[in-house]
Amino acid sequence: MPETRDTLKPSNPQTLKPSNPIISCLNNFFARLLNPRGRKSFLKSLPSHEKVLDVGCGNNSPQIVKSVRPDVYYVGT
């Protein structure tokens, strides 16, 4: 079967980027519904200008943290 842009690759869920904005919105909704205590929820619960030390940062953690909370002081090791 030829691969298309909307083909989902279950081997790495971080690479799932549907091109349809409706599908993207549904993915975000279900991600929040199924994982209410995930990384983004944690970041949103932090006070303003908080300091974050991420030991063993990976999987684009610095980029995700700064995209969700650009005000936090982030250090990854």
N, C-alpha and C positions, 0 to 999 in steps of 0.2 A: 504494500500500500504506500503510495507516495506521501511524503510529509508535507503538510500545509502550514500556514502561519498559525492557525488556531489549534493545531495538534498539541495535545497536552502530553508531556513526558513525565510519567510517574516516578522515574528514577531520581529526579531532582526537583522537588516542588518549588525551590527558590527561582527556577527559570520559567515558571508558568506566567506568561505575560500575554493574555488574550488581547487581540487588536480591537475587539468590540467593547465600547465603553459600558454597555449594559451588562455584559458578562463580567467586566472588571468590577462594577458596582456590586453585583451579586456575590462575587468572590470575596470582596471586602466585608459584606454583610455577614456571610456565613463564617468567615474567619473570626470575626468578633463574637458571633453567637457561639461557636464551638470552642473558642479559646479566649475567654474573657480575661484571663490573667496572663496574657502573653507579654512579650517584650514591649510592644507599643503601649499597652495599657499601663505597664509599670512606668514607662517614661512619662506618660501623660499625668500620672499621679504625683510626680516629684514636684517639690516647691520650685519657685522661680530661681534661676541661677544656681542650681544645685551642682555638686561635684560628683562625678561618676568615675569609678575605677573599674575597668573591665579587664579581668585577668583571663588570658586566653582568648582574646577577641578574635573573631573570625566571621566568615559568612557576611561580609560587608557591614559589620556592626558599626564602625565609625560613621559610615554614610547613612545608615538607617537612623542612628541616634541623632545626628545633626539635621536630618530631614524632618524628624518628628519634633525635636526640641533644640533649635539652634542656640538657645540661651544657656544650656548647660555646659559646664567645663568638663570635657571628656578626655580621659587618659586610658589608652589601651596598651596592654603589655602582652 
